[in-house]
Amino acid sequence: MKKLVYYFLLLLMIGSINLSFTLSSNAETKTPIKENALTRHIKISEQKLNDAPIKYPQISGAPNSTAQQTINNLLKQGADTANNNRLKLLEDEKEAKAKWDSSQGPWRPYEYVFTYKVLYNNLDKLSIIYKEYSYTGGAHGMTTGTTYNFDVKTGEIVPLSKLINENTKSVQEYAYQQLQKKYKGYVLIKSPNEIDLSDKNRLWAFDHAGIKLIFKEYEVAAYAAGMPEVFIPVQVYQ
């Protein structure tokens, strides 16, 4: 009899524990998840130009509709410019092919490819790069780039000079050191002073805890290095 009472009490205890665990789990499940204060992305969708193989990004859901429209207009204009470059290449190919002599060897068709990539999208900062690859004969094609760095709140393009202020030398020296480490044997420049940080020429992007410098082909390194990239911590320029 004592054993039966013992087993009965044991079953009651186990049931009570399971019930408490279930209620606790349900309570935890219903607890709302707070948004990470360090993460806030803007929505990005893809659009395509009419009658052209050019796809480009557009944003939505920005807190400032005017800023959103400004950003979208600039991104669309960049896509239009890329398409004009594509059409120009087709015209150049047509003229070159008409003048081509078979004694020069087989004709090599021209190529054009447009791509884009979102490099950074967080806390009202947005960085996008447009790349255009073209081949016009010869040993290899070439890729050029255009970067767009936006303040999503205002719709303005952020100039690199606004971020690095008077710390150009520090950024040049740090970037030069990183190039030597990351692209050892491919670097063509001999001095940090050869790194161009002007707003007109420098490709760059926002990055976590800093910025990323992006270099054109042959700008600082051999073709085999592609388009070199180096990360610059915020401590270097602030």
HUQUIBEL-V483226 format. One record per pair of residues at least 4 apart in sequence whose C-alpha atoms are under 8 Angstrom apart, sorted by sequence separation. I is the first residue (numbers start at 1). J is the second residue. D is the distance in Angstrom with one decimal. If there is no record, write none. Layout:
I&J&D  I&J&D
This chain:
1&5&6.4  2&6&6.1  3&7&6.2  4&8&6.1  5&9&6.2  6&10&6.2  7&11&6.2  8&12&6.4  9&13&6.3  10&14&6.3  11&15&6.2  12&16&6.1  13&17&6.3  14&18&6.3  15&19&6.1  16&20&6.2  17&21&6.2  18&22&6.1  19&23&6.2  20&24&6.1  21&25&6.1  22&26&6.2  23&27&6.1  24&28&6.2  25&29&6.1  26&30&6.3  27&31&6.4  35&39&7.6  36&40&7.8  48&52&7.6  49&53&7.1  64&68&6.2  65&69&6.2  66&70&6.3  67&71&6.3  68&72&6.2  69&73&6.0  70&74&6.3  71&75&6.3  72&76&6.1  73&77&6.1  74&78&6.2  75&79&6.4  76&80&6.2  77&81&6.2  78&82&6.2  79&83&6.2  80&84&6.3  81&85&6.3  82&86&6.3  83&87&6.2  84&88&6.1  85&89&6.2  86&90&6.4  87&91&6.4  88&92&6.2  89&93&6.1  90&94&6.2  91&95&6.4  92&96&6.1  93&97&5.9  94&98&6.3  95&99&6.6  96&100&6.2  100&104&7.4  101&105&7.6  102&106&6.5  121&125&5.8  122&126&6.7  137&141&7.5  151&155&5.5  152&156&7.4  158&162&7.1  159&163&7.3  160&164&6.5  161&165&5.5  164&168&6.5  167&171&6.4  168&172&6.1  169&173&6.1  170&174&6.2  171&175&5.9  172&176&6.0  173&177&6.3  174&178&6.3  175&179&6.1  176&180&6.3  177&181&6.4  178&182&5.9  179&183&5.5  180&184&5.0  183&187&6.3  190&194&7.5  191&195&7.9  197&201&7.1  198&202&5.7  206&210&6.6  207&211&4.7  215&219&6.2  216&220&7.7  217&221&7.1  218&222&5.3  221&225&6.2  222&226&7.5  232&236&6.8  233&237&7.7  234&238&6.1  48&53&7.3  49&54&5.7  62&67&7.7  102&107&7.7  120&125&7.2  121&126&4.6  135&140&6.7  136&141&6.8  150&155&6.2  151&156&5.5  179&184&7.2  180&185&7.8  189&194&6.5  196&201&7.1  197&202&5.4  206&211&4.6  207&212&6.1  215&220&6.9  217&222&7.3  218&223&5.6  48&54&5.7  49&55&6.4  62&68&5.9  120&126&5.4  121&127&6.5  135&141&4.1  150&156&5.7  151&157&6.4  196&202&6.4  205&211&5.7  206&212&6.3  217&223&5.9  48&55&4.3  49&56&7.9  100&107&7.4  119&126&7.7  120&127&4.9  134&141&5.5  135&142&6.5  150&157&4.6  151&158&6.5  164&171&7.8  180&187&6.6  204&211&7.1  205&212&5.1  221&228&7.5  47&55&5.5  48&56&6.2  60&68&6.9  118&126&7.8  119&127&5.3  120&128&7.1  133&141&6.8  134&142&5.6  149&157&5.5  150&158&5.7  179&187&6.9  204&212&5.5  205&213&6.7  217&225&7.8  218&226&8.0  220&228&7.9  46&55&6.5  47&56&5.4  59&68&6.8  118&127&6.1  119&128&5.4  133&142&5.6  134&143&6.5  148&157&6.8  149&158&5.7  204&213&4.4  205&214&7.8  217&226&5.7  46&56&5.6  47&57&6.1  97&107&7.4  118&128&4.5  119&129&7.0  133&143&4.3  149&159&7.8  203&213&6.2  204&214&5.3  216&226&7.8  217&227&5.1  46&57&4.6  47&58&6.9  117&128&5.7  118&129&6.6  132&143&5.5  133&144&6.6  202&213&7.6  203&214&5.1  216&227&5.2  217&228&7.7  45&57&5.7  46&58&6.1  59&71&7.7  116&128&7.0  117&129&5.5  131&143&6.6  132&144&5.3  202&214&7.4  203&215&6.4  215&227&5.3  216&228&7.3  44&57&6.4  45&58&5.4  58&71&8.0  59&72&6.5  116&129&5.5  117&130&6.8  131&144&5.7  132&145&6.4  202&215&7.5  203&216&7.9  214&227&6.6  215&228&5.3  44&58&5.6  45&59&6.3  58&72&5.4  116&130&4.4  131&145&4.5  214&228&5.9  215&229&6.4  44&59&4.5  45&60&7.8  57&72&7.9  115&130&6.0  116&131&6.0  130&145&5.5  131&146&6.6  176&191&7.5  214&229&4.6  43&59&5.6  44&60&6.4  93&109&7.6  114&130&7.4  115&131&5.3  129&145&6.6  130&146&5.1  176&192&5.3  213&229&5.6  214&230&6.8  42&59&6.8  43&60&5.4  58&75&7.1  93&110&6.3  114&131&5.8  115&132&6.6  129&146&5.6  130&147&6.3  175&192&7.6  212&229&6.6  213&230&5.4  42&60&6.9  43&61&6.2  57&75&6.8  58&76&7.9  114&132&4.7  129&147&4.3  212&230&5.6  213&231&6.4  42&61&6.6  43&62&8.0  56&75&7.2  57&76&8.0  113&132&5.8  114&133&6.4  128&147&5.7  129&148&6.3  173&192&5.2  176&195&7.7  212&231&4.5  213&232&7.4  42&62&6.5  56&76&7.1  90&110&7.7  112&132&7.1  113&133&5.1  127&147&7.0  128&148&5.2  172&192&5.2  173&193&8.0  211&231&5.9  212&232&6.0  89&110&7.7  112&133&5.6  113&134&6.6  127&148&5.5  128&149&6.7  172&193&6.6  210&231&7.1  211&232&5.3  111&133&7.7  112&134&4.5  126&148&7.8  127&149&4.5  210&232&5.6  211&233&6.6  56&79&6.3  89&112&7.7  111&134&5.3  112&135&6.6  126&149&5.7  127&150&6.4  169&192&8.0  172&195&6.1  210&233&4.4  211&234&7.1  55&79&7.6  110&134&7.3  111&135&4.8  125&149&7.3  126&150&5.1  169&193&7.7  207&231&7.9  209&233&6.0  210&234&4.3  54&79&6.8  110&135&5.3  111&136&6.9  125&150&5.9  126&151&6.7  172&197&7.9  195&220&7.6  209&234&5.8  210&235&7.9  86&112&6.4  110&136&4.9  125&151&5.2  126&152&6.7  109&136&7.4  110&137&6.7  124&151&5.9  125&152&5.8  54&82&7.9  108&136&7.8  109&137&7.3  124&152&4.8  54&83&6.8  108&137&5.9  124&153&6.2  168&197&7.3  49&79&7.7  188&218&7.9  49&80&7.8  52&83&7.1  188&219&8.0  189&220&5.5  82&114&7.3  188&220&5.4  189&221&7.2  187&220&5.8  188&221&4.8  187&221&4.1  188&222&6.6  186&221&5.2  187&222&6.5  161&197&7.9  186&222&5.2  160&197&7.7  161&198&7.3  160&198&7.7  161&199&6.5  175&213&8.0  183&221&7.7  186&224&7.6  160&199&5.9  186&225&6.6  159&199&6.0  183&225&7.0  93&136&7.7  160&204&7.7  183&228&7.9  179&228&7.9  82&132&7.3  179&230&6.8  78&130&8.0  178&230&6.4  149&204&8.0  175&230&6.4  147&203&5.7  149&205&6.3  175&231&7.7  146&203&6.6  147&204&6.4  148&205&7.7  149&206&7.2  175&232&6.9  145&203&7.5  147&205&7.1  174&232&7.2  55&114&7.9  56&115&8.0  57&116&7.9  54&114&6.4  55&115&7.5  56&116&6.8  54&115&7.9  171&232&7.2  174&236&7.7  171&236&6.3  170&236&6.3  171&237&6.4  170&237&6.8  167&236&7.8  168&237&7.7  167&237&5.3  145&216&7.3  167&238&7.5  144&216&6.6  165&237&7.4  143&216&7.9  144&217&7.6  164&237&5.0  143&217&7.1  163&237&7.4  164&238&6.8  142&217&7.5  163&238&8.0  128&205&7.5  127&205&5.4  42&121&6.6  71&150&7.5  127&206&6.1  41&121&5.6  42&122&7.2  126&206&7.3  40&121&7.9  41&122&4.8  71&152&7.8  125&206&7.2  40&122&5.1  41&123&6.6  42&124&7.5  39&122&6.1  40&123&5.0  41&124&7.5  39&123&6.3  40&124&7.4  68&152&7.1  71&155&5.5  38&123&7.2  67&152&6.6  70&155&5.7  71&156&7.6  120&205&7.2  67&153&6.4  69&155&7.9  70&156&7.9  119&205&6.8  120&206&6.0  67&154&5.1  68&155&6.2  119&206&7.6  120&207&6.2  64&152&8.0  67&155&4.0  119&207&7.8  64&153&6.2  66&155&7.6  67&156&7.5  62&152&7.1  63&153&7.0  64&154&7.3  62&153&7.5
